[in-house]
Amino acid sequence: MNNQKQQKPTLTGQRFKTRKRDEKERFDPSQFQESIVQGLNQTGTDLDAVAKFLDASGAKLDYRRYAETLFDILVAGGMLAPGGTLSDDMTRTEYCLFTANEDLETMQAYAQVFNKLIRRYKYLEKGFEEEIKKLLLFLKGFTESERNKLAMLTGILLANGNISASILNSLFNENLVKEGVSAAFAVKLFKSWINEKDINSVAASLRKVGMDNRLMELFPANKRSCEHFSKYFTDAGLKELSDFARNQQSIGARKELQKELQEQMSRGETLKDIIAYVREEMKKTNISEQTMIGIVWTSVMSSVEWNKKEELVTEQAIKHLKQYSPLLKAFTSQGLSELTLLLKIQEYCYDNIHFMKAFQKIVVLLYKADVLSEEAILKWYTEGHLAKGKSVFLEQMKKFVEWLKNAEEESESEEEEGD
């Protein structure tokens, strides 16, 4: 019997010596920093020369590895320590964004430098966005003038689509908000953004990243009201922004109200309670009756699962609307509200193809339930209708409108005879 231990199999093969250039380089930004600082000292305030220097240096220097160092130098003149102070032991340059003139023209020229650099080296895009987020978190470590320059630059970059509006998340940092740094910075940023484009560009960018309803967060919780926001930005010369925020808050409030109404209906709350709740909300939020009837109509029509068959959906709609006609009646006390409701019904029947043939029956039902008056129906028919499905709906309403006109003429002649 062989007591010797069986040898484990081993892999044999040729060992290759690692080439010097394949070895992972140790992270040492000092040499990289020296090269960038030296180049910027030579180019000075000539930003076209700076852009050319950066373009050429990308072929020799490792921008990918040292992106943060590169952007720190271009913005602050040297590497930034946590909090936003310059690292003492590093070489620095006097030629950077923070030492440049504090005016829009200079900041536009700097924006061009960054734009050219990132267009040339696409891989820097993500690193640049991360840099801006970091710089915003460091705002307390910068002087007021440095913050102003950074705000103007950021506004220009946002306007030109060089960075995403998601970077504004950094401004909601509790410490920056508490000390009023975020709001002051936002004033300069939005001014330069609107100067480059307009409020519509701002609105579209904010919506894209879900920031359109978050602007109130620039203020501490005890000042987070539409009134405070509006006064602060209007006084700073940004009425467009305060109007936009007010409108966004109003849209948000309407969506919440509509959701709550649908829930009350699905819970089977009494119409009396629902009407009382809506009236209270109208007072609280200052919503007009015309706006409210649109919300009520949408809530009523969204609170039920509709039949997919055209021949059955009309019957279902009539039954449903008969139940909720007192709710609709409560918010059509004005002629303009009645016309608004008619336009909402027209829009709904056009957008939901199964309802195309139900329009006339819905209008007649609401006429009989005293929700819609003959004046409103005639006004809608002659001049107040929308273009959506116009020919179909006018044709549907033709006989009923003729009947209304005849009834009106008859009552007029009876009155004359009575006189």
Backbone torsions as a table, in degrees:
resi	resn	phi	psi	omega
1	MET	NA	132.5	-176.5
2	ASN	-88.4	109.9	-178.1
3	ASN	-82.7	-8.8	-178.3
4	GLN	-64.4	137.8	178.6
5	LYS	-67.9	138.0	178.3
6	GLN	-73.6	129.5	-178.5
7	GLN	-72.2	138.4	177.5
8	LYS	-74.2	144.2	179.2
9	PRO	-67.5	143.9	177.8
10	THR	-122.2	151.7	177.1
11	LEU	-90.6	129.9	178.0
12	THR	-118.1	151.6	179.0
13	GLY	176.0	177.3	-176.8
14	GLN	-82.4	133.8	177.0
15	ARG	-93.4	131.5	179.7
16	PHE	-98.5	138.3	177.3
17	LYS	-78.4	131.1	179.8
18	THR	-68.1	132.5	177.8
19	ARG	-71.0	150.2	-177.8
20	LYS	-56.1	-44.3	-173.8
21	ARG	-74.1	-15.9	178.3
22	ASP	-85.3	-15.2	-179.0
23	GLU	-69.1	140.7	-178.6
24	LYS	-67.1	121.6	-177.4
25	GLU	-73.9	138.2	178.5
26	ARG	-70.3	141.5	-178.5
27	PHE	-70.1	105.2	179.8
28	ASP	-139.1	95.3	-174.5
29	PRO	-78.8	-7.4	-173.0
30	SER	-60.8	-43.0	-179.4
31	GLN	-67.4	-41.4	178.4
32	PHE	-61.1	-44.4	-178.6
33	GLN	-61.8	-43.0	179.0
34	GLU	-56.7	-44.6	-177.8
35	SER	-63.4	-45.0	-178.3
36	ILE	-67.3	-45.8	-178.9
37	VAL	-60.2	-44.8	179.8
38	GLN	-59.1	-45.9	179.7
39	GLY	-62.5	-42.4	-179.4
40	LEU	-68.9	-34.6	176.8
41	ASN	-64.6	-34.2	179.7
42	GLN	-74.2	-40.5	-177.5
43	THR	-78.8	-25.2	176.5
44	GLY	61.7	-134.7	-175.6
45	THR	-88.8	1.4	179.0
46	ASP	-78.8	96.5	-172.7
47	LEU	-70.6	-23.5	174.3
48	ASP	-67.3	-41.4	177.7
49	ALA	-66.2	-37.2	177.6
50	VAL	-60.6	-47.1	-179.1
51	ALA	-60.8	-41.2	179.8
52	LYS	-67.0	-41.5	179.0
53	PHE	-61.1	-45.3	-179.0
54	LEU	-65.9	-37.5	178.7
55	ASP	-61.8	-47.9	-177.6
56	ALA	-70.3	-37.5	-176.2
57	SER	-67.2	-26.0	-179.2
58	GLY	-60.9	-23.2	179.8
59	ALA	-78.7	-24.4	-176.1
60	LYS	-106.1	-32.1	-176.1
61	LEU	-101.9	156.0	-175.8
62	ASP	-88.8	80.8	-180.0
63	TYR	-63.1	-34.5	-176.3
64	ARG	-61.3	-45.3	-177.9
65	ARG	-74.7	-37.4	-172.3
66	TYR	-111.3	34.1	-178.3
67	ALA	-57.6	-44.2	-178.1
68	GLU	-63.4	-42.4	178.6
69	THR	-61.5	-45.0	180.0
70	LEU	-57.6	-49.8	-177.1
71	PHE	-70.2	-35.7	175.9
72	ASP	-57.1	-45.5	-178.0
73	ILE	-65.9	-44.5	-178.4
74	LEU	-63.4	-33.7	-178.8
75	VAL	-86.9	-52.3	-169.7
76	ALA	-108.3	-8.3	178.2
77	GLY	94.1	-7.3	179.4
78	GLY	-170.9	-179.1	-179.3
79	MET	-73.0	137.2	-178.4
80	LEU	-94.3	134.4	174.0
81	ALA	-85.3	162.4	177.8
82	PRO	-52.9	133.9	-178.3
83	GLY	102.4	-18.8	174.3
84	GLY	104.5	5.5	177.2
85	THR	-88.2	154.4	180.0
86	LEU	-77.2	138.2	177.6
87	SER	-65.3	129.5	-175.1
88	ASP	-67.4	-37.3	-170.6
89	ASP	-85.9	11.1	-176.0
90	MET	-113.4	151.5	175.4
91	THR	-66.7	145.3	177.4
92	ARG	-138.6	166.3	179.7
93	THR	-122.8	153.0	177.1
94	GLU	-88.0	-5.4	-176.8
95	TYR	-102.9	92.1	-179.3
96	CYS	-153.1	177.7	-178.2
97	LEU	-58.8	-44.7	-175.0
98	PHE	-66.2	-21.8	179.4
99	THR	-100.8	-1.9	-178.7
100	ALA	-74.4	170.7	177.7
101	ASN	-65.9	141.2	-178.7
102	GLU	-87.9	71.9	175.2
103	ASP	-143.2	160.0	-173.7
104	LEU	-62.6	-38.7	-178.3
105	GLU	-61.3	-44.4	179.9
106	THR	-65.9	-39.9	-179.8
107	MET	-67.4	-33.7	176.2
108	GLN	-65.5	-38.2	178.1
109	ALA	-66.0	-40.4	177.1
110	TYR	-65.1	-38.9	178.6
111	ALA	-59.9	-36.7	178.3
112	GLN	-65.6	-37.2	178.1
113	VAL	-60.4	-48.9	180.0
114	PHE	-65.5	-39.2	-179.3
115	ASN	-61.7	-47.4	-180.0
116	LYS	-63.2	-42.2	-178.4
117	LEU	-62.1	-44.4	-176.2
118	ILE	-76.2	-30.8	175.7
119	ARG	-67.0	-35.7	-178.6
120	ARG	-75.6	-40.4	-179.6
121	TYR	-120.3	83.5	-173.7
122	LYS	-55.0	-31.4	-176.5
123	TYR	-65.5	-12.6	179.7
124	LEU	-81.1	-10.8	-175.0
125	GLU	-53.3	-52.6	-177.3
126	LYS	-65.3	-43.9	-179.9
127	GLY	-61.2	-36.6	-179.6
128	PHE	-67.3	-41.8	178.5
129	GLU	-63.0	-41.4	178.3
130	GLU	-63.7	-37.1	179.0
131	GLU	-62.7	-45.7	-179.5
132	ILE	-62.7	-42.7	177.6
133	LYS	-57.8	-43.4	-179.4
134	LYS	-65.3	-46.1	-179.0
135	LEU	-59.4	-37.9	179.2
136	LEU	-65.6	-35.5	177.5
137	LEU	-70.3	-23.0	-179.0
138	PHE	-91.1	5.9	-171.1
139	LEU	-50.8	-37.3	-177.9
140	LYS	-64.5	-24.0	-179.7
141	GLY	-81.4	-6.6	-177.9
142	PHE	-102.9	159.7	175.9
143	THR	-75.7	167.7	179.9
144	GLU	-61.1	-41.3	179.9
145	SER	-63.8	-42.3	178.7
146	GLU	-63.3	-39.7	178.5
147	ARG	-64.4	-41.6	-179.8
148	ASN	-61.0	-44.1	-179.9
149	LYS	-64.2	-44.0	179.9
150	LEU	-63.8	-38.8	179.5
151	ALA	-63.7	-45.7	179.7
152	MET	-62.8	-45.0	179.6
153	LEU	-60.9	-45.2	-178.1
154	THR	-62.7	-41.4	177.6
155	GLY	-59.7	-42.5	180.0
156	ILE	-66.7	-43.5	-179.3
157	LEU	-64.0	-37.9	177.9
158	LEU	-66.8	-42.8	-179.9
159	ALA	-61.1	-36.6	-177.7
160	ASN	-89.4	1.9	176.8
161	GLY	74.5	17.4	179.4
162	ASN	-73.3	-27.3	177.8
163	ILE	-135.4	159.8	-179.4
164	SER	-87.1	148.7	178.6
165	ALA	-65.6	-9.1	178.4
166	SER	-63.7	-19.5	178.7
167	ILE	-62.0	-22.0	-178.7
168	LEU	-65.2	-15.2	175.6
169	ASN	-51.8	-35.6	-178.9
170	SER	-60.8	-29.8	-177.9
171	LEU	-71.2	-15.2	179.6
172	PHE	-86.1	7.9	177.1
173	ASN	-59.6	130.7	-172.7
174	GLU	-53.4	-45.0	-177.8
175	ASN	-66.8	-39.0	179.1
176	LEU	-68.2	-39.6	-179.0
177	VAL	-66.2	-47.1	-175.4
178	LYS	-58.1	-37.7	-176.4
179	GLU	-93.1	6.9	176.4
180	GLY	77.2	7.3	-178.6
181	VAL	-68.8	-42.1	-177.0
182	SER	-61.3	-48.3	-177.6
183	ALA	-64.0	-43.6	180.0
184	ALA	-63.4	-41.0	178.7
185	PHE	-65.0	-41.8	-178.6
186	ALA	-61.2	-34.5	179.3
187	VAL	-58.9	-52.9	-179.6
188	LYS	-62.6	-41.8	-177.6
189	LEU	-62.4	-51.4	-177.0
190	PHE	-68.5	-31.4	177.1
191	LYS	-62.9	-45.1	-178.4
192	SER	-72.2	-32.6	177.8
193	TRP	-64.6	-48.9	-179.0
194	ILE	-67.6	-33.2	177.0
195	ASN	-62.7	-38.4	179.4
196	GLU	-73.4	-42.4	-177.2
197	LYS	-124.0	-114.8	174.6
198	ASP	-161.9	179.4	-176.2
199	ILE	-63.9	-28.9	179.2
200	ASN	-65.7	-36.6	177.1
201	SER	-65.5	-42.7	178.1
202	VAL	-60.3	-49.6	-177.6
203	ALA	-58.7	-46.3	-178.0
204	ALA	-62.8	-43.4	-179.6
205	SER	-65.5	-40.8	-179.8
206	LEU	-66.8	-40.8	179.3
207	ARG	-63.0	-40.2	-176.7
208	LYS	-56.0	-34.6	-177.2
209	VAL	-110.8	15.3	176.5
210	GLY	68.7	28.1	-179.0
211	MET	-99.4	-5.8	-173.1
212	ASP	-63.2	-24.1	179.6
213	ASN	-104.8	11.7	-173.4
214	ARG	-111.6	1.5	-174.7
215	LEU	-61.4	-28.3	178.4
216	MET	-59.4	-24.9	-177.3
217	GLU	-69.6	-3.4	174.8
218	LEU	-71.5	-13.5	-179.3
219	PHE	-113.9	154.5	175.9
220	PRO	-61.0	158.5	-175.6
221	ALA	-52.9	-37.7	-177.4
222	ASN	-74.9	-8.7	178.1
223	LYS	-118.1	12.5	-173.9
224	ARG	-84.5	62.8	178.4
225	SER	-123.4	158.1	-179.7
226	CYS	-62.7	-36.8	-178.2
227	GLU	-64.3	-47.6	-179.1
228	HIS	-63.9	-45.5	-179.6
229	PHE	-58.5	-48.3	-176.7
230	SER	-60.9	-46.5	-179.1
231	LYS	-64.5	-45.6	-176.9
232	TYR	-59.0	-50.4	-175.5
233	PHE	-79.1	-29.2	176.1
234	THR	-67.8	-44.9	177.6
235	ASP	-61.0	-29.0	-179.6
236	ALA	-85.8	3.3	178.3
237	GLY	87.0	22.9	-179.6
238	LEU	-122.6	54.6	-178.5
239	LYS	-60.1	-35.7	-179.8
240	GLU	-58.1	-40.8	-178.8
241	LEU	-69.9	-40.5	-179.9
242	SER	-68.1	-35.3	175.6
243	ASP	-64.4	-41.6	179.3
244	PHE	-62.4	-46.3	-178.5
245	ALA	-64.1	-40.4	178.8
246	ARG	-62.3	-43.4	179.6
247	ASN	-63.8	-41.8	179.4
248	GLN	-63.1	-40.4	180.0
249	GLN	-66.6	-38.3	179.0
250	SER	-64.0	-42.6	177.7
251	ILE	-62.1	-43.2	179.3
252	GLY	-61.6	-42.4	-179.6
253	ALA	-64.8	-39.2	179.5
254	ARG	-65.6	-40.2	179.0
255	LYS	-63.7	-42.3	178.9
256	GLU	-63.5	-41.7	-179.7
257	LEU	-63.3	-44.9	179.4
258	GLN	-60.9	-42.9	179.3
259	LYS	-62.2	-44.6	-179.6
260	GLU	-64.0	-41.1	178.5
261	LEU	-60.9	-45.6	178.9
262	GLN	-59.8	-41.3	179.8
263	GLU	-65.9	-39.6	178.4
264	GLN	-63.1	-39.9	178.8
265	MET	-66.0	-43.8	-178.9
266	SER	-69.1	-25.0	176.3
267	ARG	-80.2	-9.3	178.3
268	GLY	79.1	29.4	177.6
269	GLU	-62.9	152.8	-179.5
270	THR	-70.8	152.1	180.0
271	LEU	-62.1	-34.0	179.1
272	LYS	-59.9	-44.9	179.6
273	ASP	-67.9	-40.1	179.8
274	ILE	-63.8	-44.8	180.0
275	ILE	-61.1	-44.1	179.6
276	ALA	-61.7	-41.5	179.8
277	TYR	-63.8	-45.0	-178.4
278	VAL	-64.3	-41.8	179.4
279	ARG	-61.8	-41.0	179.4
280	GLU	-63.2	-42.4	179.3
281	GLU	-65.5	-37.3	178.8
282	MET	-61.4	-41.3	179.0
283	LYS	-66.3	-46.4	-173.8
284	LYS	-66.2	-43.6	-173.2
285	THR	-100.5	-1.5	178.7
286	ASN	61.3	35.4	178.8
287	ILE	-85.1	135.1	-179.7
288	SER	-73.8	162.2	179.4
289	GLU	-63.8	-36.3	179.1
290	GLN	-61.5	-41.8	178.3
291	THR	-68.6	-40.9	-176.1
292	MET	-65.9	-37.8	-178.2
293	ILE	-65.5	-31.7	176.0
294	GLY	-65.3	-42.0	179.2
295	ILE	-66.0	-43.6	-178.9
296	VAL	-62.9	-44.9	179.6
297	TRP	-59.5	-47.8	-179.6
298	THR	-61.3	-40.8	179.8
299	SER	-65.0	-44.0	179.8
300	VAL	-60.5	-44.2	-176.3
301	MET	-77.1	-18.6	-179.7
302	SER	-94.0	-6.3	-173.9
303	SER	-89.0	8.2	-177.5
304	VAL	-138.0	150.4	175.7
305	GLU	-89.2	113.6	-174.6
306	TRP	-83.0	146.8	176.2
307	ASN	-67.8	141.7	-177.8
308	LYS	-81.5	-12.6	-178.2
309	LYS	-91.6	127.2	-175.9
310	GLU	-57.3	-40.8	-175.9
311	GLU	-69.6	-22.2	-179.1
312	LEU	-96.6	-26.1	-174.7
313	VAL	-67.8	-34.3	-180.0
314	THR	-62.6	-47.4	179.5
315	GLU	-60.0	-42.4	179.6
316	GLN	-63.8	-42.5	-178.8
317	ALA	-64.1	-43.1	-179.0
318	ILE	-62.4	-44.6	179.9
319	LYS	-62.2	-44.3	-178.2
320	HIS	-65.9	-44.9	-176.5
321	LEU	-73.4	-28.6	176.1
322	LYS	-61.7	-40.5	180.0
323	GLN	-64.3	-39.7	-174.4
324	TYR	-100.6	7.2	-179.4
325	SER	-60.6	-34.2	176.6
326	PRO	-62.8	-31.3	177.8
327	LEU	-68.6	-43.5	178.7
328	LEU	-66.3	-38.5	-179.3
329	LYS	-63.5	-36.3	-177.5
330	ALA	-61.8	-22.2	-176.3
331	PHE	-121.8	28.6	172.8
332	THR	-131.0	48.8	-179.1
333	SER	-80.3	-13.7	-179.9
334	GLN	-113.6	149.5	179.6
335	GLY	-58.1	-37.6	-179.1
336	LEU	-65.9	-34.4	178.4
337	SER	-68.7	-38.3	178.0
338	GLU	-62.9	-44.2	179.9
339	LEU	-64.9	-39.5	177.3
340	THR	-59.2	-44.4	179.3
341	LEU	-62.5	-42.9	178.6
342	LEU	-59.5	-41.9	179.6
343	LEU	-67.1	-36.7	177.3
344	LYS	-65.4	-40.4	179.0
345	ILE	-65.0	-44.1	179.1
346	GLN	-59.4	-46.9	-179.5
347	GLU	-61.1	-44.4	-177.6
348	TYR	-64.4	-46.0	-179.1
349	CYS	-65.4	-31.2	178.4
350	TYR	-74.3	-43.5	-177.0
351	ASP	-72.5	-25.9	179.2
352	ASN	-111.9	97.1	-167.8
353	ILE	-55.7	-29.7	179.4
354	HIS	-65.7	-17.5	-177.0
355	PHE	-96.2	-0.4	-175.6
356	MET	-53.9	-40.7	-176.8
357	LYS	-86.9	-5.4	-175.7
358	ALA	-91.0	-10.3	-171.9
359	PHE	-52.9	-53.9	-175.8
360	GLN	-61.6	-41.0	-178.9
361	LYS	-65.3	-37.3	178.4
362	ILE	-66.0	-45.0	-179.0
363	VAL	-63.0	-45.0	-179.7
364	VAL	-62.0	-43.6	178.3
365	LEU	-57.5	-46.8	-177.1
366	LEU	-71.6	-25.4	174.2
367	TYR	-68.5	-46.8	-179.5
368	LYS	-65.3	-29.6	-179.6
369	ALA	-86.9	8.7	179.2
370	ASP	64.6	24.0	176.3
371	VAL	-85.9	-41.7	-179.4
372	LEU	-113.4	136.2	177.9
373	SER	-94.3	162.9	179.2
374	GLU	-65.5	-32.8	179.1
375	GLU	-60.3	-45.1	-179.0
376	ALA	-65.1	-41.3	-178.8
377	ILE	-65.7	-43.3	-179.5
378	LEU	-66.4	-39.4	178.5
379	LYS	-64.0	-44.3	178.0
380	TRP	-58.9	-44.1	-175.4
381	TYR	-66.0	-43.6	-174.2
382	THR	-81.4	-38.3	-174.2
383	GLU	-145.8	-18.0	-169.6
384	GLY	-93.1	0.2	-175.3
385	HIS	-76.7	162.6	175.2
386	LEU	-86.8	169.5	177.2
387	ALA	-77.4	-24.2	-176.5
388	LYS	-61.1	113.7	176.8
389	GLY	63.3	19.9	-174.6
390	LYS	-48.1	-53.8	-175.0
391	SER	-62.2	-40.0	-179.6
392	VAL	-64.8	-48.2	-174.7
393	PHE	-72.9	-37.3	177.8
394	LEU	-64.4	-39.3	178.0
395	GLU	-63.5	-43.4	178.9
396	GLN	-60.0	-37.0	-172.8
397	MET	-88.0	-8.5	-171.4
398	LYS	-53.0	-53.4	-176.0
399	LYS	-65.3	-41.6	-178.7
400	PHE	-65.4	-40.4	178.6
401	VAL	-63.9	-41.3	177.6
402	GLU	-60.8	-42.2	179.6
403	TRP	-63.3	-41.8	178.3
404	LEU	-61.7	-43.8	-179.0
405	LYS	-63.9	-43.3	179.5
406	ASN	-63.5	-42.7	179.7
407	ALA	-62.1	-37.5	-179.6
408	GLU	-67.2	-44.6	179.8
409	GLU	-63.2	-41.7	179.9
410	GLU	-62.4	-44.5	-178.9
411	SER	-66.8	-33.1	177.7
412	GLU	-66.2	-44.7	-179.5
413	SER	-66.2	-35.5	177.3
414	GLU	-64.4	-38.8	178.4
415	GLU	-63.9	-41.9	-179.9
416	GLU	-62.5	-43.8	179.0
417	GLU	-62.2	-38.8	179.7
418	GLY	-62.7	-36.0	179.4
419	ASP	-67.8	NA	NA
